[in-house]
């Protein structure tokens, strides 16, 4: 029964992975505005910045940030020995 569950989960995950979706996607180039006085960023030619990539990075960063803050506040609230 346990193996059947693992096989079903693997089949479900693999079904969503389609090579055509990745090849047909169009990436929008992201124009990076570097403030005056800052050194230029080295961005590899084979991995350019895209609008979609930057949006995903922001979403992942803010999601992780708020998860860490929530856990921290929960630990502080439940442990009376910790004081801020």
Number of C-alpha atoms within 10 A of each C-alpha: 6 6 8 9 10 11 12 11 12 11 11 11 10 10 9 9 10 9 8 8 9 9 8 8 8 9 12 12 12 13 9 9 7 10 8 7 6 7 8 10 8 6 9 8 7 6 7 12 17 16 13 14 15 12 11 12 12 12 12 11 12 12 11 12 11 11 11 12 11 12 11 11 11 11 12 14 12 9 10 8 7 9 7 3
